[in-house]
Amino acid sequence: MSTESERIREQRRRAELTKVNSEFNNPCLKEQKIVYACLNDNAYDYDKCKFQVENYKVCKTFWGTVQKDRRAKGIKPTLPDPEDRESVKKEFLAHTPLF
C-alpha cells in the first residue's frame, strides 16, 4: 500500500508530465530558454542568435531521431525520462551514425 507522500509525489509527477514546457516533454527545454533569452536580449534580431537557434534545432532533431528509433524498436517511453537521457544519449551516439 502506498503512503500519502508517495501518492502526492505521483500526482505531482503526473501533473508535471502534462505541462507543455516541462522537461519531461521537452528534452531541449534548456536550449529553448537560451534561445528565448538571446532573442529578448537582442530585440528579436535572429541574426544575433543564429548559433543558439541552430543549437536548439540540432537538439530537437536529435531527440526526434531518438524517439523515432525507439518507437521503431518498440521501446517505451519513446522519450526517455530526464534522469535517463544522458545514458540514452551516450548509447544512441555510440551505435547510430549522426544525421
Residue, then its C-alpha position, 0 to 999 in steps of 0.5 A: m500500500s502506498t503512503e500519502s507522500e508517495r501518492i502526492r509525489e505521483q500526482r505531482r509527477r503526473a501533473e508535471l508530465t502534462k505541462v507543455n514546457s516541462e522537461f519531461n516533454n521537452p528534452c531541449l527545454k534548456e536550449q529553448k530558454i537560451v534561445y528565448a533569452c538571446l532573442n529578448d536580449n537582442a530585440y528579436d534580431y535572429d541574426k544575433c542568435k543564429f548559433q543558439v537557434e541552430n543549437y536548439k534545432v540540432c537538439k530537437t532533431f536529435w531527440g526526434t531521431v531518438q524517439k523515432d528509433r525507439r518507437a521503431k524498436g518498440i521501446k517505451p517511453t519513446l522519450p526517455d525520462p530526464e534522469d535517463r537521457e544522458s545514458v540514452k544519449k551516450e548509447f544512441l551516439a555510440h551505435t547510430p551514425l549522426f544525421 
